[in-house]
Amino acid sequence: MVRISKAAFRRFLDRNLLITLTIGGVVIGIALGLGLRNVGEHGSTWTQRNVMYVNFVGDLFLRAIKAIILPLIVTSLISAVGSLDTSLSKKIGGMSIFYYMTTTIIAVLEGVALVITIEPGKRGDDNQLSGSGSKANITTADTLLDLIRNIFPPNVVQACLQQYQTVLTAPKANPNETNLEKWDIGGRYTDGTNLIGIVAASIVFGVALSVVKNEAQILLKFVQQLSQTVMKITGWIIWLSPIGVLSLIMAKFLEMEDLAEVFNKLGMYFAVVTCGIIFHGLVTLPLIYFIFTRKNPYTFLANMGQALATAFGASSSSAALPVTMKCLEEKNHIDPRITRFVIPIGTTINMDGTALYEAVAAIFIAQMRGIELTFGKVVAVAITATAASIGTAAVPQGGLVTLVMVLDSIGLPSEDVSLIIAVDWLVNRIRAAVNVLGDCFGAGIVAHYSKKDLTNEDTNNDKPPECIPMNENK
């Protein structure tokens, strides 16, 4: 029998206190949410106002962490790219994008294979799921073109607050026209950070700094020191995550009207999509990491526990970005120049869990409607789910928006999204955690293949890298 001394246990708690508290917050939040669902007047469900009170601390946590995302991405990207040689930044960027695209395609193929094999839509009662909802006037082409437009924002300041969206309106000459391709095309700016535009602008600015590094040392030093200051503030906010996550998860369970009925209707769909996402996160991604690095992927994964718990609680991979970078640098000892370059890009374009979910959801809905999909339509689902996931905002329920594109690819009306929305709040939490995990393994693989180049660059510069890891335990 192995005995653990008090000193060893105390050292373990000192090193893992925050992750232990965060995971504890997730578990306690679920337990309290389930246990208190029917506590109230005459055993009634909780009112919207009472749920709002429970969610208040979690809302403050989300506000704080969202407020730091923009300065964190901008300063981290500029300082990381600016401190690298341009040829090295091209190599790191190329490897990152290749990895992200490959794992996304694998996730989609896994989802398609799973849902076609098990056929969860043919096991349910479609009369119970007569969806309703308003039709979204959107086409796949317009959504993809909007994604490209937002990479080139006309105003970088505006990109911090708004993003462009194509708007289709029925032609005045024929207001009953149903073919969206013939509708009038307009556009508008909607509230929400244009994250992909900010990332693109930051990378360009960082590359420019790298090119004129000798002439702009003061500016580069300023951005690097600003990045360290933002990281310090991020560390303070991260310590709010245990109570914030508890509040968010507890409130979500309390606001559900009839949890048993929801899972009775959508049990097979939930089981299939959840098992697919978890398999991708716990088997496929670790296997890819092991093949390329020959290192233990589960040790790496265990060190990311706090980031995964934060993504699950906040239901957003972007909200977990500060925690992700901290865990990679402090727990897995990834070079900060890698994490602060690769992770913001991954948070923007890498959505493995979302891609798998969209493929499964679209084919499930087709099965529910009794529509037999040809091989061509299955391929269309796979391609569209891959493209749509790249354009998915890394925010809660962002996947529901681009799922409309996937439904359109097989001729299903957009209102059929309402068939699965009842369990999307929980599925979204799981896929957000796997999205973060995909980003992390990507950073680990890129760091493995860039280690020699980074060492050579440090030797040539005859000084240690400017970006130093955070250390909030001092």
C-alpha positions in Angstrom: 0.0 0.0 0.0 1.4 3.4 -1.1 1.3 6.0 1.6 1.2 9.7 0.7 2.8 12.0 3.3 1.2 15.2 4.4 4.0 17.2 2.9 3.6 15.5 -0.5 -0.2 16.1 -0.4 0.3 19.7 0.5 2.7 20.2 -2.4 0.2 18.6 -4.7 -2.5 21.0 -3.5 -0.2 23.9 -3.9 0.6 23.0 -7.5 -3.0 22.0 -8.4 -5.2 24.1 -6.1 -6.9 26.2 -8.9 -7.6 23.2 -11.1 -9.0 21.2 -8.1 -11.2 24.1 -7.2 -12.4 24.6 -10.7 -13.3 20.9 -11.3 -14.9 20.9 -7.8 -17.0 23.9 -9.0 -18.2 21.9 -12.0 -19.2 18.9 -9.9 -20.9 21.0 -7.2 -22.7 23.1 -9.8 -24.2 20.0 -11.4 -25.1 18.4 -8.1 -26.8 21.6 -6.8 -28.5 22.2 -10.1 -30.0 18.8 -10.1 -30.7 18.7 -6.4 -32.5 22.1 -6.2 -34.5 21.9 -9.4 -37.8 21.1 -7.6 -37.1 23.2 -4.5 -39.5 26.1 -4.3 -43.1 26.9 -3.7 -45.1 23.7 -4.0 -42.1 22.0 -5.7 -42.4 24.2 -8.7 -39.5 25.0 -11.0 -37.4 28.0 -10.5 -38.6 31.3 -11.8 -36.5 33.3 -14.4 -35.7 35.9 -11.8 -34.4 33.4 -9.2 -32.3 31.7 -11.9 -30.9 35.2 -12.8 -29.8 35.6 -9.1 -28.0 32.2 -9.2 -26.4 33.1 -12.5 -25.3 36.6 -11.4 -21.8 35.7 -10.1 -21.2 33.6 -13.2 -22.3 36.5 -15.4 -19.8 38.7 -13.7 -17.1 36.1 -14.3 -17.9 35.9 -18.0 -18.0 39.7 -18.3 -14.5 39.9 -16.8 -13.0 37.2 -18.9 -14.6 38.4 -22.1 -13.2 41.9 -21.4 -9.7 40.6 -21.3 -9.9 38.5 -24.5 -9.4 41.3 -27.0 -6.3 42.9 -25.3 -5.0 39.4 -24.7 -5.2 38.3 -28.3 -3.9 41.6 -29.7 -0.8 41.9 -27.4 0.0 38.2 -27.4 -0.1 37.8 -31.2 1.8 41.0 -31.9 4.5 40.2 -29.3 4.8 36.6 -30.3 5.0 37.1 -34.1 7.1 40.3 -33.7 9.7 38.5 -31.7 10.1 35.6 -34.3 12.0 35.6 -37.5 9.5 35.9 -40.4 10.6 32.5 -41.9 9.9 30.9 -38.5 6.6 32.5 -38.1 5.6 31.3 -41.5 6.6 27.8 -40.5 4.7 27.9 -37.3 1.6 29.4 -38.9 1.7 26.9 -41.7 2.0 23.9 -39.3 -0.8 25.3 -37.1 -3.3 25.7 -40.0 -2.4 22.3 -41.5 -3.0 20.6 -38.1 -6.3 22.4 -37.5 -7.7 21.6 -40.9 -6.7 18.0 -40.7 -8.2 17.4 -37.3 -11.4 19.2 -38.3 -11.8 16.9 -41.3 -11.1 13.8 -39.2 -13.8 15.0 -36.7 -16.4 15.4 -39.4 -15.7 12.0 -40.9 -16.0 10.4 -37.4 -19.3 12.1 -36.9 -20.7 11.1 -40.3 -19.6 7.4 -39.8 -21.1 7.3 -36.3 -24.5 8.8 -37.1 -24.9 6.7 -40.3 -23.9 3.5 -38.5 -26.2 4.0 -35.4 -29.0 5.9 -37.1 -30.3 7.6 -33.9 -32.9 9.6 -35.9 -34.7 6.4 -36.9 -35.1 5.3 -33.3 -37.0 8.3 -32.1 -40.6 9.4 -32.3 -40.8 12.2 -34.9 -44.3 13.1 -33.7 -42.7 14.3 -30.4 -40.3 16.5 -32.3 -42.4 18.6 -34.6 -40.0 21.5 -34.8 -41.1 25.1 -35.2 -39.2 28.3 -35.7 -38.7 31.1 -38.1 -36.8 30.5 -41.3 -33.4 32.1 -41.6 -32.7 33.9 -44.9 -29.2 32.8 -45.5 -27.2 30.9 -48.0 -24.0 28.9 -47.7 -22.1 31.0 -50.2 -23.0 34.3 -48.4 -21.9 32.9 -45.0 -18.5 31.8 -46.4 -18.0 35.1 -48.2 -18.9 37.0 -45.0 -16.2 35.0 -43.3 -13.6 36.1 -45.9 -14.8 39.7 -45.8 -14.4 39.8 -42.0 -10.8 38.8 -42.4 -10.2 42.2 -44.0 -12.1 44.7 -41.8 -12.3 48.2 -43.3 -11.9 49.6 -39.8 -9.9 47.8 -37.2 -11.5 49.8 -34.3 -15.0 48.9 -35.7 -13.8 45.2 -35.8 -13.5 45.3 -32.0 -17.2 45.9 -31.7 -19.0 44.7 -34.9 -18.8 42.2 -37.7 -20.2 42.3 -41.2 -23.2 40.2 -42.2 -24.9 39.8 -45.6 -28.7 40.5 -45.5 -31.1 39.1 -48.1 -34.4 40.7 -48.7 -37.3 39.6 -51.0 -37.3 41.5 -54.3 -40.0 44.2 -54.5 -41.0 43.1 -58.0 -41.7 39.5 -56.7 -42.1 39.5 -52.9 -43.2 35.8 -53.0 -40.0 34.6 -54.5 -38.7 31.6 -52.6 -35.3 31.2 -54.3 -32.8 33.0 -52.1 -30.4 33.2 -55.0 -32.7 35.7 -56.6 -33.3 37.9 -53.5 -31.8 41.4 -53.2 -28.4 41.5 -51.5 -27.6 44.0 -48.8 -25.4 44.1 -45.7 -25.2 45.3 -42.2 -22.8 45.4 -39.2 -24.0 43.3 -36.2 -22.8 43.6 -32.6 -20.0 41.2 -31.7 -16.3 41.2 -31.9 -14.9 40.4 -35.4 -12.4 38.0 -33.8 -11.0 36.6 -37.1 -10.4 40.2 -38.4 -8.6 41.2 -35.2 -6.4 38.1 -35.4 -5.5 38.8 -39.0 -4.7 42.5 -38.3 -2.6 41.5 -35.3 -0.6 39.0 -37.3 0.1 41.5 -40.0 1.2 44.1 -37.5 3.4 41.5 -35.8 5.0 40.5 -39.1 5.7 44.1 -39.9 7.4 44.5 -36.4 9.5 41.4 -37.1 10.7 42.8 -40.5 11.7 46.2 -39.0 12.8 44.7 -35.6 16.0 46.6 -35.4 14.4 50.0 -36.1 11.4 49.3 -33.8 12.9 47.7 -30.7 11.2 50.2 -28.4 7.8 49.5 -29.9 8.3 45.8 -29.7 9.5 46.0 -26.1 6.4 48.1 -25.2 4.0 45.5 -26.7 5.8 42.7 -25.0 5.6 44.4 -21.6 2.0 45.3 -22.3 1.4 41.6 -23.0 2.9 40.7 -19.6 0.7 43.2 -17.9 -2.4 41.8 -19.5 -1.3 38.3 -18.5 -1.0 39.4 -14.9 -4.6 40.7 -15.0 -5.7 37.5 -16.7 -4.2 35.5 -13.8 -6.3 37.5 -11.3 -9.5 36.8 -13.3 -8.7 33.1 -13.6 -8.9 32.8 -9.8 -12.6 33.6 -10.1 -13.2 30.6 -12.3 -14.2 28.0 -9.6 -17.1 30.1 -8.3 -18.0 31.5 -11.7 -18.2 28.0 -13.3 -20.3 26.7 -10.4 -22.7 29.6 -10.8 -23.1 29.2 -14.6 -23.6 25.4 -14.5 -26.0 25.5 -11.5 -28.2 28.2 -13.2 -28.3 26.2 -16.5 -29.6 23.1 -14.8 -32.2 25.1 -12.8 -33.7 26.8 -15.8 -34.5 23.6 -17.6 -38.3 23.0 -17.3 -38.3 19.2 -17.7 -34.9 17.6 -18.0 -36.2 14.0 -18.1 -38.6 14.7 -21.0 -35.9 16.4 -23.0 -33.5 13.5 -22.7 -36.3 11.0 -23.3 -37.0 12.7 -26.7 -33.4 13.3 -27.7 -31.6 10.6 -25.8 -30.2 8.7 -28.7 -29.0 11.9 -30.5 -27.4 13.2 -27.3 -25.7 9.9 -26.7 -24.3 9.7 -30.3 -23.1 13.2 -30.6 -21.6 13.2 -27.1 -19.8 9.9 -27.5 -18.5 11.1 -30.9 -17.1 14.3 -29.5 -15.6 12.6 -26.4 -14.0 9.9 -28.6 -12.4 12.5 -30.7 -11.1 14.4 -27.7 -9.9 11.4 -25.6 -8.8 9.0 -28.4 -8.2 10.6 -31.8 -6.5 13.8 -30.7 -4.2 12.1 -28.1 -3.3 9.5 -30.7 -2.3 12.2 -33.2 -0.3 13.9 -30.5 1.5 10.7 -29.6 2.3 9.8 -33.2 4.0 13.1 -33.9 5.7 13.7 -30.5 6.1 10.3 -28.9 5.1 11.8 -25.6 2.4 10.7 -23.2 -0.8 12.6 -24.4 -2.8 11.9 -21.2 -0.2 13.6 -19.0 -0.5 16.6 -21.3 -4.3 16.4 -21.2 -4.4 16.2 -17.4 -2.4 19.4 -17.2 -5.1 21.1 -19.2 -7.9 20.2 -16.8 -8.5 23.8 -15.6 -8.8 25.1 -19.2 -11.3 22.2 -20.1 -13.3 22.9 -16.9 -13.5 26.6 -17.7 -14.6 25.9 -21.3 -17.3 23.5 -20.1 -18.6 25.9 -17.5 -18.5 29.0 -19.7 -19.7 27.1 -22.8 -17.1 28.9 -24.9 -13.6 28.2 -26.2 -12.8 31.9 -26.5 -13.8 32.4 -22.8 -11.3 29.7 -21.9 -8.5 31.3 -24.0 -6.6 33.0 -21.1 -6.7 29.9 -18.9 -5.6 27.7 -21.9 -2.5 29.8 -22.5 -1.7 29.8 -18.8 -2.0 26.0 -18.5 0.1 25.4 -21.6 2.9 27.7 -20.4 3.0 26.8 -16.7 1.8 23.1 -16.7 3.0 21.8 -20.1 6.0 24.2 -20.4 5.2 25.2 -24.0 7.3 28.2 -25.2 5.1 31.3 -24.8 6.0 32.4 -28.3 4.2 29.3 -29.6 1.1 29.5 -27.3 0.6 33.2 -27.9 0.8 32.7 -31.7 -1.0 29.4 -32.1 -3.8 29.5 -29.5 -5.5 32.7 -30.7 -5.5 31.3 -34.3 -6.9 28.0 -33.0 -9.6 29.6 -31.0 -10.7 31.4 -34.1 -10.6 28.7 -36.8 -10.2 25.3 -35.0 -13.6 23.8 -34.0 -13.3 20.0 -34.0 -16.2 19.4 -31.7 -18.4 21.9 -33.5 -17.7 20.3 -36.9 -18.5 16.8 -35.6 -21.7 18.1 -33.9 -22.9 19.8 -37.1 -22.4 16.8 -39.3 -24.2 14.5 -36.7 -27.0 17.0 -36.2 -27.7 17.5 -39.9 -27.9 13.8 -40.7 -29.9 13.1 -37.5 -32.5 15.6 -38.6 -32.7 14.1 -42.0 -33.2 10.7 -40.4 -36.0 12.1 -38.2 -37.7 13.5 -41.3 -37.4 10.1 -43.1 -35.1 11.6 -45.8 -32.7 9.0 -47.3 -29.3 10.7 -48.0 -27.4 9.8 -51.1 -23.6 9.5 -51.0 -23.3 12.9 -52.7 -25.4 14.6 -50.0 -23.4 12.9 -47.2 -20.2 14.3 -48.9 -22.0 17.7 -49.1 -22.7 17.5 -45.3 -19.0 16.7 -44.6 -17.6 19.5 -46.7 -20.1 22.1 -45.5 -19.7 21.1 -41.8 -15.9 21.6 -42.2 -16.3 25.0 -43.8 -19.1 26.1 -41.4 -17.1 25.2 -38.3 -14.3 27.5 -39.3 -16.8 30.4 -39.5 -18.4 29.5 -36.2 -18.1 32.2 -33.5 -16.3 30.8 -30.4 -19.2 31.8 -28.2 -22.1 29.9 -26.5 -24.4 28.3 -29.1 -22.4 29.7 -32.0 -22.7 26.3 -33.8 -26.5 26.7 -34.1 -26.0 29.6 -36.5 -23.8 27.8 -39.0 -25.7 24.6 -38.6 -28.2 26.3 -40.9 -25.6 26.1 -43.7 -25.3 22.4 -43.3 -29.0 21.8 -43.3 -29.2 23.9 -46.5 -26.7 21.6 -48.2 -29.1 18.7 -48.0 -32.3 20.7 -48.6 -33.6 20.9 -45.1 -35.4 24.0 -43.8 -33.4 26.1 -41.2 -36.3 25.9 -38.7 -35.4 22.2 -38.2 -32.6 23.5 -35.9 -35.3 23.7 -33.2 -35.4 19.9 -33.2 -32.2 19.7 -31.3 -32.0 23.0 -29.5 -33.4 21.5 -26.2 -30.1 19.7 -25.5 -27.7 22.0 -27.4 -26.8 23.9 -24.2 -25.2 20.8 -22.8 -23.7 19.5 -26.1 -22.2 22.9 -26.6 -20.3 22.7 -23.3 -18.8 19.4 -24.2 -17.8 20.4 -27.7 -16.3 23.7 -26.4 -14.0 21.6 -24.1 -12.9 19.4 -27.0 -12.3 22.5 -29.2 -9.9 23.8 -26.5 -8.3 20.4 -26.3 -7.7 20.4 -30.0 -6.0 23.8 -29.8 -3.8 22.6 -27.0 -2.6 19.4 -28.7 -1.9 21.6 -31.8 0.3 23.9 -29.7 2.1 20.9 -28.3 2.8 19.4 -31.7 3.9 22.7 -33.2 6.2 23.4 -30.2 7.7 19.9 -30.6 8.7 20.6 -34.2 9.7 24.2 -33.6 11.9 23.6 -30.5 15.2 23.4 -32.5 14.3 26.5 -34.5 13.4 28.5 -31.4 16.7 27.4 -29.7 18.7 28.5 -32.7 16.9 31.9 -32.8 17.6 32.4 -29.1 21.3 31.5 -29.8 21.5 33.9 -32.7 19.9 36.7 -30.7 22.2 35.8 -27.8 19.4 36.5 -25.3 16.5 34.6 -23.8 13.0 35.1 -25.3 11.2 38.3 -24.3 7.9 36.4 -23.6 8.3 34.7 -20.2 5.7 32.3 -18.8 3.2 33.6 -16.3 3.8 32.6 -12.7 0.9 33.5 -10.5 2.0 31.3 -7.7 4.8 33.6 -6.5 
